[in-house]
């Protein structure tokens, strides 16, 4: 089995076993247009094609889980940007 969940690694995200590379990292590369063969040497620790395909298989079996993570990340980024804009719009001393 190439995919594991360990609460001590990447906050329990699904990761490629023996690495800190999360399935969401591989899916991000996929969404950026990278082919699996291009992902092998993308990280400091080289991966095997089997590991990459296992991460992709996990994604296809758990799309709702992974897509929910991406949506929560987008929402957090939007909220953070709104807070930043609000903070920068305040006039000092008022």
Secondary structure, DSSP 8 states (H G I E B T S, - for coil): --EEE-TTSGGG-EEETTSS-BHHHHHHHHHTT--HHHHTTSSSS---HHHHHHHHHHHHHSHHHHHHHHHHHHHHHHHHHHHHHHHHHS-TT-
